[in-house]
Amino acid sequence: MKKMWLSILLSILIPGLGHIYIKDLKPGISFLILSFILSACIQLVHSSFTFLYLILWVYVMINVIKKTNKYNQGYQ
């Protein structure tokens, strides 16, 4: 059983880390790479990429909550 609060906290800190915590590696690594790419774009290209980063961040939060619930239901 995985702790919901920990998966959310990890995803808040670095998008994708919560997915990796619940052993959902493929999307977790994908979100992690995408967040690093968007962070680099914000720093190097233009700050307008911040909006895309926020969209990704919210999506990852919602997704990790759903996936943690699904993981915990399968665990029981």
Buried (B, 14 or more C-beta within 10 A) or exposed (E): EBEBEBBBEBBBEBBBBBBBBBEBEEBBEEBBEBBEEBBEBBEEEEEEBEEEBEEBBEEBBEBBBEBBBEBBEEEE
